[in-house]
Amino acid sequence: MAELNTPSARLPAGLWRVMLGTAFVVLSFSLLNPVLAVRLQTSGVSSTAIGLFAMLPFVSVAALVPVVPWVFARIGVGQAYRLGLGLELIACLGYLTTDSYPVWCLLGLMAGVGAAAAWNATEALIAHNVTPSHRGRLTGMYQTLLGAAMAIGPLLPGLVGLNPEQANGVAALGLAAGLALTLAPAVSHLKASHEGRESMGLISALRFRPALAWAAVVGGVFEVGLGSITTAYGSQSGLNLAAATSIAGALGAGSFALQYPIGWLADHLPPRRLFASGAALLALSGVAFTQADAWPALIWVCAGLWGAVGGALYTLSMIRVAHDFADSSALAGTSAMIAGYTVGGALAPLISGWVLDHLGIGGQGSWLALLALSLLLLQTRGTAPRAPTD
């Protein structure tokens, strides 16, 4: 920590508040989503329908990524961040007022609108304001904080003895705490881009670093796209609320454990080697998951690997964005990675729900292994990036 307080690594006032506020958001998200999945499963909703619900916030995020820079330019990054947290808080409270599946879907879309603003703001602020020599370690430390939140959230029902409604209320309190933390004036003064410099478009950013974008897609599938549907699968298999949500807790624990080490490694090793190693581990985890019916403990083991390596892929992508887009647009680069990550997070529960309903655990592990192999192939091909043009 001391090395991050040196003059060369000093962060602007307000950025720590945003990082901590986002940690509260992730804590609430990781607590709420598995609980909502269990509520839906126990009320008789199919795995496919649960997967559809779980993907809706990510659909909103992905759809709004192109709009985010325009919003930031009009109202400021700090104000957009606060507005996003407010929308997420309203959606969270809404789940306590009704059990209607269509209304829940609308609330999920609203939560995604808020997440689009808050998420893009945080990542762009970090990429823009952290010095090159400390990008890996600072980004890794931040992702470690989020990993801790992801691990703690799903474990709270078992640790504290919360029922689903109480867990929903705690998630709302977490969002309110994040919003309160970022009301300080210093947050309003934060910048996420160089003034007067023309911004790169989202499509140009994707074309500039397509391999990074695909790594973000795969990271989104494994880190955030599988928690709810795997928790629902655990509940369907006979686990109680605490045991089922602990699967999502294993995902978060894996993410927590690897983020700072991967950030440190990113400052010292070639990125292609790290991406390829992560893809290989995920492919092996997919093969292992096909045997989870025979050895149920594999569910938690694989979930831990998904959180660790999926989160590492996203962290590595953001670290490379800070380097590769430093002279063009960090906001465009981070938006491209978030778009990819959310596409993965959105498609994974829907595809996984359908696969589990029709092909079972073997099909689930197989499609995940094939996805990871596609990233491994892309990283070993060594294609050169295209120039950033609009």
VEXKOLMAR-585662 format. One line per field, with one value per residue (C-alpha): residue number from 1; residue in one letter; x, y, z. Coordinates in Angstrom, 3 decimals. Each point is the difference from the previous one (the first is absolute). Layout:
N
nr c(NUM	...)
rest c(A	...)
c1 c(X	...)
c2 c(Y	...)
c3 c(Z	...)
end
This chain:
390
nr c(1	2	3	4	5	6	7	8	9	10	11	12	13	14	15	16	17	18	19	20	21	22	23	24	25	26	27	28	29	30	31	32	33	34	35	36	37	38	39	40	41	42	43	44	45	46	47	48	49	50	51	52	53	54	55	56	57	58	59	60	61	62	63	64	65	66	67	68	69	70	71	72	73	74	75	76	77	78	79	80	81	82	83	84	85	86	87	88	89	90	91	92	93	94	95	96	97	98	99	100	101	102	103	104	105	106	107	108	109	110	111	112	113	114	115	116	117	118	119	120	121	122	123	124	125	126	127	128	129	130	131	132	133	134	135	136	137	138	139	140	141	142	143	144	145	146	147	148	149	150	151	152	153	154	155	156	157	158	159	160	161	162	163	164	165	166	167	168	169	170	171	172	173	174	175	176	177	178	179	180	181	182	183	184	185	186	187	188	189	190	191	192	193	194	195	196	197	198	199	200	201	202	203	204	205	206	207	208	209	210	211	212	213	214	215	216	217	218	219	220	221	222	223	224	225	226	227	228	229	230	231	232	233	234	235	236	237	238	239	240	241	242	243	244	245	246	247	248	249	250	251	252	253	254	255	256	257	258	259	260	261	262	263	264	265	266	267	268	269	270	271	272	273	274	275	276	277	278	279	280	281	282	283	284	285	286	287	288	289	290	291	292	293	294	295	296	297	298	299	300	301	302	303	304	305	306	307	308	309	310	311	312	313	314	315	316	317	318	319	320	321	322	323	324	325	326	327	328	329	330	331	332	333	334	335	336	337	338	339	340	341	342	343	344	345	346	347	348	349	350	351	352	353	354	355	356	357	358	359	360	361	362	363	364	365	366	367	368	369	370	371	372	373	374	375	376	377	378	379	380	381	382	383	384	385	386	387	388	389	390)
rest c(M	A	E	L	N	T	P	S	A	R	L	P	A	G	L	W	R	V	M	L	G	T	A	F	V	V	L	S	F	S	L	L	N	P	V	L	A	V	R	L	Q	T	S	G	V	S	S	T	A	I	G	L	F	A	M	L	P	F	V	S	V	A	A	L	V	P	V	V	P	W	V	F	A	R	I	G	V	G	Q	A	Y	R	L	G	L	G	L	E	L	I	A	C	L	G	Y	L	T	T	D	S	Y	P	V	W	C	L	L	G	L	M	A	G	V	G	A	A	A	A	W	N	A	T	E	A	L	I	A	H	N	V	T	P	S	H	R	G	R	L	T	G	M	Y	Q	T	L	L	G	A	A	M	A	I	G	P	L	L	P	G	L	V	G	L	N	P	E	Q	A	N	G	V	A	A	L	G	L	A	A	G	L	A	L	T	L	A	P	A	V	S	H	L	K	A	S	H	E	G	R	E	S	M	G	L	I	S	A	L	R	F	R	P	A	L	A	W	A	A	V	V	G	G	V	F	E	V	G	L	G	S	I	T	T	A	Y	G	S	Q	S	G	L	N	L	A	A	A	T	S	I	A	G	A	L	G	A	G	S	F	A	L	Q	Y	P	I	G	W	L	A	D	H	L	P	P	R	R	L	F	A	S	G	A	A	L	L	A	L	S	G	V	A	F	T	Q	A	D	A	W	P	A	L	I	W	V	C	A	G	L	W	G	A	V	G	G	A	L	Y	T	L	S	M	I	R	V	A	H	D	F	A	D	S	S	A	L	A	G	T	S	A	M	I	A	G	Y	T	V	G	G	A	L	A	P	L	I	S	G	W	V	L	D	H	L	G	I	G	G	Q	G	S	W	L	A	L	L	A	L	S	L	L	L	L	Q	T	R	G	T	A	P	R	A	P	T	D)
c1 c(0.000	2.833	1.320	-3.365	0.288	3.193	-0.239	0.177	-2.932	-2.120	-3.651	-2.245	-2.362	-3.289	1.245	0.377	-3.614	-1.175	1.963	-1.422	-3.498	0.212	1.126	-3.259	-1.907	1.710	-0.651	-3.708	-0.080	1.700	-2.350	-3.183	0.234	0.450	-2.785	-2.330	0.916	-0.904	-3.293	-0.860	1.015	-2.030	-3.033	0.136	1.721	2.042	3.789	-0.403	-2.255	2.420	2.818	-2.022	-0.582	3.661	1.122	-2.219	2.241	2.884	-2.157	-0.631	3.686	1.069	-2.702	0.903	3.796	-0.004	-2.099	2.126	2.670	-2.755	-1.575	3.372	0.630	-3.401	-0.320	3.492	1.440	-0.665	-3.647	-0.587	1.520	-2.360	-3.011	0.904	0.173	-3.363	-1.658	1.541	-1.297	-3.546	0.058	1.297	-2.801	-2.499	0.663	-1.385	-3.343	-1.106	0.549	-1.092	2.494	-0.713	0.477	3.237	1.210	-0.708	1.845	2.938	0.158	-0.103	2.831	2.024	-0.512	1.441	2.852	0.933	0.694	1.732	2.125	1.255	0.775	2.093	2.053	0.636	1.065	2.506	1.426	0.346	1.442	2.448	3.651	1.366	2.501	-2.750	-2.924	0.248	0.318	-2.620	-2.472	0.717	-0.515	-3.302	-1.183	1.063	-2.299	-2.827	0.868	-0.307	-3.411	-1.042	1.090	-1.612	-3.369	-1.278	1.266	-1.959	-3.285	1.830	2.302	-2.649	-3.106	-1.838	-3.190	-0.455	-1.883	2.532	2.847	-1.755	-0.178	3.690	0.831	-1.994	1.920	3.270	-1.069	-1.082	3.410	1.795	-2.096	0.568	3.752	0.214	-2.035	3.229	0.833	3.386	-1.795	-1.573	3.446	1.345	0.894	0.026	1.498	2.387	-1.780	-0.114	1.081	-2.314	-1.525	0.314	-3.256	-1.029	0.218	3.480	1.085	-1.309	1.791	3.204	0.235	-2.420	1.920	-0.339	-3.729	-0.424	1.973	-2.451	-2.946	1.412	0.799	-3.593	-1.378	2.053	0.189	-3.541	-2.042	-0.062	-0.694	-3.797	-0.656	2.473	-1.566	-3.430	1.431	1.261	-3.430	-1.615	2.434	-1.357	2.299	-1.494	0.327	3.286	1.653	-1.274	1.119	3.399	0.667	-0.112	2.154	2.617	-0.014	0.641	2.685	1.851	-0.186	1.256	2.974	1.477	-0.550	3.011	2.392	-1.170	0.437	3.561	0.724	-1.380	2.705	2.707	-1.061	-1.175	-3.799	-0.512	1.527	-2.349	-3.096	0.872	0.673	-3.345	-1.853	1.620	-1.032	-3.593	-0.138	1.129	-2.609	-2.732	1.086	0.060	-3.507	-1.476	0.653	-1.732	-2.986	2.332	2.180	-2.138	3.029	1.171	-2.758	1.830	3.459	-0.991	-1.842	3.154	2.025	-2.629	0.111	3.793	0.849	-3.075	0.725	3.666	-0.887	-2.053	2.722	2.654	-2.216	-0.426	3.715	0.809	-2.633	1.744	3.242	-1.289	-2.538	2.059	0.564	-3.521	-2.927	0.005	-3.771	-0.463	2.281	-1.655	-3.437	1.012	1.183	-3.140	-2.127	1.760	-0.161	-3.709	-0.769	1.638	-1.823	-3.311	0.258	1.449	-3.062	-2.385	2.154	0.816	-3.649	-0.997	2.921	-0.768	-3.694	0.732	3.534	0.695	3.264	2.056	-1.198	0.686	3.610	0.522	-1.124	2.098	3.074	-0.519	-0.368	3.281	1.744	-1.113	1.862	3.063	0.018	-0.315	2.856	2.341	-0.668	1.724	-1.968	1.107	-2.431	-1.542	0.696	-2.496	-2.094	-3.504)
c2 c(0.000	2.403	-0.108	1.254	3.109	1.308	3.287	-1.829	-2.222	2.534	-0.052	3.068	0.854	-1.819	-3.046	-2.102	0.896	-1.202	-3.241	-0.711	0.996	-2.467	-2.688	0.543	-0.304	-3.310	-1.280	0.744	-1.458	-3.232	-0.398	0.866	-1.937	-3.534	0.653	1.151	-3.101	-2.255	1.881	-0.555	-3.672	-0.773	1.702	-2.402	2.125	-1.998	0.213	1.654	2.714	0.532	0.334	2.560	2.066	-0.188	1.262	3.108	2.373	-0.904	0.638	3.531	0.575	-1.244	2.010	3.233	-0.204	2.115	2.675	0.252	2.396	2.394	-0.100	0.599	3.002	1.535	-0.451	-1.008	-3.350	0.451	0.984	-2.849	-2.413	1.173	-0.166	-3.579	-1.054	1.653	-2.051	-3.210	0.792	0.592	-3.312	-1.869	1.372	-0.920	-3.724	0.295	1.361	-2.720	-3.614	0.663	-1.476	2.613	2.845	-1.580	-0.044	3.734	0.631	-2.026	2.216	3.107	-1.336	-0.528	3.615	1.122	-2.487	1.274	3.458	-1.074	-2.744	1.986	2.954	-2.004	-1.868	3.098	2.017	-2.659	-0.432	3.752	0.969	-2.775	0.342	-2.628	-1.486	-0.884	-0.889	-3.743	0.129	2.708	-1.665	-3.343	1.475	1.555	-3.266	-1.804	2.334	-0.876	-3.684	0.207	1.613	-2.699	-2.705	1.487	0.889	-3.512	-1.359	2.487	-2.009	-2.951	2.014	2.333	-2.152	2.244	-1.016	1.139	3.200	0.962	-0.621	2.280	2.712	-0.331	0.338	3.241	1.308	-0.758	2.006	2.879	-0.059	0.139	2.953	1.876	-0.579	1.693	3.124	1.838	3.011	-1.530	-2.654	2.691	1.303	-3.308	-0.267	-3.108	1.385	2.651	3.280	1.139	-3.376	-1.645	-3.198	-3.333	-1.774	-3.317	-1.927	1.384	-1.040	-3.532	-0.201	1.347	-2.806	-2.827	-2.662	2.078	0.359	-3.766	-0.613	2.352	-1.977	-3.257	1.626	1.238	-3.472	-1.673	2.653	1.426	-1.966	-3.334	0.959	0.210	-2.970	-2.234	1.060	-0.925	-3.355	-0.577	0.815	-2.362	-2.699	0.270	2.579	2.499	3.785	0.325	-2.939	1.015	3.619	-1.179	-1.139	3.639	0.705	-2.382	2.027	3.164	-1.634	-1.082	3.507	1.462	-2.358	0.648	3.673	1.614	-2.797	0.289	3.768	-0.436	-2.577	2.375	2.503	-2.647	-2.643	0.078	0.386	-2.644	-2.675	0.946	0.012	-3.379	-1.598	1.226	-1.361	-3.419	-0.149	0.903	-2.708	-2.564	1.237	-0.497	-3.601	-0.571	1.448	-2.732	-2.376	2.127	-2.369	-2.758	2.251	2.946	1.664	0.827	2.647	2.118	-0.790	1.020	3.076	1.111	-0.384	1.870	2.952	0.007	-0.350	1.747	2.974	-0.127	0.207	3.133	1.556	-0.718	1.531	3.206	0.218	-0.324	2.644	2.493	-0.599	-0.414	2.842	2.504	2.232	-0.318	-0.527	-1.991	0.485	-1.618	-2.868	-0.691	0.280	-2.603	-2.400	0.562	-0.618	-3.300	-0.984	0.776	-1.892	-3.009	0.591	0.378	-3.009	-2.447	-0.429	-0.295	-2.527	-1.879	-0.127	-1.470	-2.450	-1.212	-0.453	-2.001	-1.453	-0.175	0.442	-1.604	2.514	2.881	-0.990	-0.686	3.402	1.759	-2.012	0.839	3.697	0.010	-1.839	2.723	2.581	-2.237	-0.332	3.769	0.713	-2.557	1.258	3.323	2.183	3.647	2.726	2.399	3.701	2.131	1.857	1.411)
c3 c(0.000	0.800	-3.551	-1.223	2.163	-1.595	-1.961	-3.334	0.951	1.927	-1.016	-0.342	2.841	-0.377	-1.925	3.150	0.871	-3.403	0.313	3.455	-1.125	-2.880	2.452	1.915	-3.274	-0.827	3.529	-0.430	-3.525	1.070	2.982	-1.852	-3.257	1.417	2.508	-2.770	-2.032	2.942	0.508	-3.649	0.074	3.131	-1.551	-2.963	-2.658	-2.536	-0.320	-3.399	1.450	2.898	-2.500	-1.989	3.136	0.988	-3.414	-0.098	2.012	-2.271	-3.071	1.266	0.683	-3.428	-1.788	1.798	-0.298	-3.215	1.756	3.142	-1.370	-1.120	3.484	1.664	-2.259	0.789	3.781	1.148	1.015	3.718	-0.429	-2.443	2.518	2.757	-2.315	-0.873	3.638	0.645	-2.754	1.321	3.507	-1.296	-1.889	3.060	2.181	-2.705	0.425	3.542	-1.194	-2.442	-1.091	-3.588	-2.470	-2.746	2.504	1.189	-3.614	-0.293	3.258	-1.300	-3.075	2.230	2.142	-3.161	-1.054	3.336	-0.203	-3.475	1.411	3.214	-1.529	-2.980	2.246	2.465	-2.585	-2.140	3.051	1.058	-3.514	-0.482	3.389	0.950	-1.049	-2.451	2.463	2.483	-2.300	0.512	3.763	0.567	-2.351	1.639	3.468	-1.073	-1.540	3.193	1.922	-2.388	0.274	3.781	-0.408	-2.468	2.443	3.110	-1.541	-0.834	3.333	2.132	0.037	1.549	2.263	1.421	-0.443	-2.470	-1.746	-3.627	0.884	2.669	-2.452	-2.500	2.655	0.847	-3.702	-0.106	3.014	-1.783	-3.044	2.218	1.729	-3.350	-1.097	3.278	-0.223	-3.410	0.755	0.908	-2.243	-0.901	-2.062	-2.188	-0.960	-1.369	-3.695	-2.188	-3.223	-1.308	-0.597	-3.616	-1.403	-2.523	1.367	-1.778	-0.875	1.549	-3.294	-0.672	3.485	-0.582	-3.351	1.532	2.590	-0.984	1.963	3.178	-0.601	-0.419	3.199	1.740	-1.426	1.338	3.341	0.274	-0.701	2.708	2.722	0.081	-2.537	1.826	3.643	-0.055	-2.257	1.861	3.298	-1.390	-1.127	3.546	1.421	-2.511	1.140	3.556	1.631	2.439	-0.493	1.896	-1.782	-3.445	0.301	1.264	-3.597	-1.051	3.045	-1.383	-3.216	1.953	2.139	-3.129	-1.406	3.273	0.192	-3.445	-0.809	1.675	-1.050	-3.601	0.150	1.260	-2.707	-2.636	0.975	-0.533	-2.589	-3.646	-0.102	-2.714	2.249	2.839	-2.223	-1.530	3.395	1.300	-3.032	0.453	3.672	-0.860	-2.674	2.579	2.487	-2.610	-0.540	3.767	0.421	-2.205	2.917	2.645	0.251	1.148	2.198	1.226	1.639	-3.531	-0.144	2.593	-1.374	-3.529	1.266	1.791	-3.203	-2.023	2.369	0.198	-3.673	-1.405	2.224	-0.973	-3.707	0.623	2.168	-2.626	-2.685	1.996	0.745	-3.696	-0.835	2.286	-1.915	-3.561	0.042	2.005	-3.042	-1.414	2.367	3.235	0.165	-3.427	0.945	3.336	-1.618	-2.583	2.702	2.064	-3.094	-0.562	3.671	0.227	-3.213	1.628	3.276	-1.844	-2.301	2.535	2.264	-2.956	-1.844	3.200	1.049	-3.359	0.017	3.533	-0.867	-3.183	0.178	3.717	1.829	-2.774	-2.557	2.382	0.548	-3.705	-1.277	2.629	-0.998	-3.688	0.819	1.930	-2.844	-2.433	2.100	0.206	-3.792	-0.461	2.383	-1.594	-3.542	0.766	-2.413	-0.137	1.100	-2.442	0.124	1.947	-2.582	0.072)
end
